[in-house]
Amino acid sequence: MTFLPALPRDASLHGHHVDGILGYLTVTTGICFGVLLAILLVAVAFHRGNRQAHYTHGDRPRDRLPAVIAGVVVLFGIDAVALVRSTERLREGMWRYPDDDPTATRIEVTAQQWAWNFRYPGADGQFGTADDILTLNELRVPVGKPVYVQLTSKDVIHSMYLPNFRTKIDAVPGTITRMWFQPTTAGGYEIGCAQHCGAWHYKMRGELTVLSAEDFARWQVRAAADAALRYEAADAEAHDAWTWRPAP
C-alpha cells in the first residue's frame, strides 16, 4: 500500500521502492513541520500582550545550539537515511540493467519535436536492418518481462516519463541514455515528456500498452509484416538506428 494515494497506479516491479521513499520523506518532513509549527504557536502564546521585546544577534553558543541540533537531526535523521535507502534500491533494481537477459525487450527511442519514435529489432535481433519494427507514439511491451530502452534526440532535450512505472530519463541530442523497467500489470499507460521542449511540448504524449506474452507475439508478427511493406532503402532519414550499447 502506498503512502501517497494520489500517485498514478504503480504497474512496475520496482515502483513500490520509489513510493516508499516518497512516503518516508512525506512523513518525516511532515513531523518536522508539525514540531516547528508547535514551537511557533508556543512562542506566539508566550510573547502575546505587552511583554517587552528582547533582541539578540544569535551569536551566543546557547543560541546556536538549537540550530545545530535541528540541522543534524534533519541531515542524518532524514536526508542520510533517504539517501542510503534510495541508493540501495537503485543498486538492487533500476541500476541493474538486463544486458545479459535474453528475455528482455530491447527498444531504441528517438525523440523529436513533438513525437516519440520507437524501433524494435526484427527477427535478426539487430537494429538498423530492413526487418526493424517502427512505431510512432505507440509502445507495446510484454507483461512480466524486462523492457530495456535506449534513447537519443533529433533536436532538443526531451525526457521520457512513465509515471505508472516510476521512472524517467532524458533523451539528449548526440548521446545515448538508457533505462529499464518491468511491467507487472497489463493495460494502457501514458508516456509523457518531462522536459519543456518547445511551444507544443504539451502535445508530446505517447501510449504504452502492456500485453500478455501471447498478444505481444501476435502483435510483433503483424508489425513486422507492416514494417516490411513500408521499408524503403532510399529513405535515409528513417534509418536512424544505432548499434545497441551495453551498460558501462
C-alpha positions, 0 to 999 in steps of 0.5 A: 500500500502506498503512502501517497494515494494520489500517485498514478497506479504503480504497474512496475516491479520496482515502483513500490521502492520509489513510493516508499521513499516518497512516503518516508520523506512525506512523513518525516518532513511532515513531523518536522513541520508539525514540531516547528509549527508547535514551537511557533504557536508556543512562542506566539502564546508566550510573547502575546500582550505587552511583554517587552521585546528582547533582541539578540544577534544569535551569536551566543553558543546557547543560541546556536545550539538549537540550530545545530541540533535541528540541522543534524537531526534533519541531515542524518535523521532524514536526508542520510537515511533517504539517501542510503535507502534510495541508493540501495534500491537503485543498486538492487533494481533500476541500476541493474540493467538486463544486458545479459537477459535474453528475455528482455525487450530491447527498444531504441527511442528517438525523440523529436519535436513533438513525437516519440519514435520507437524501433524494435529489432526484427527477427535478426535481433539487430537494429538498423536492418530492413526487418526493424519494427517502427512505431510512432507514439505507440509502445507495446511491451510484454507483461512480466518481462524486462523492457530495456530502452535506449534513447537519443534526440533529433533536436532538443532535450526531451525526457521520457516519463512513465509515471505508472512505472516510476521512472524517467530519463532524458533523451539528449541530442548526440548521446545515448541514455538508457533505462529499464523497467518491468511491467507487472500489470497489463493495460494502457499507460501514458508516456509523457515528456518531462522536459519543456521542449518547445511551444507544443511540448504539451502535445508530446504524449505517447501510449504504452500498452502492456500485453500478455506474452501471447498478444505481444507475439501476435502483435510483433508478427503483424508489425513486422509484416507492416514494417516490411511493406513500408521499408524503403532503402532510399529513405535515409532519414528513417534509418536512424538506428544505432548499434545497441550499447551495453551498460558501462 
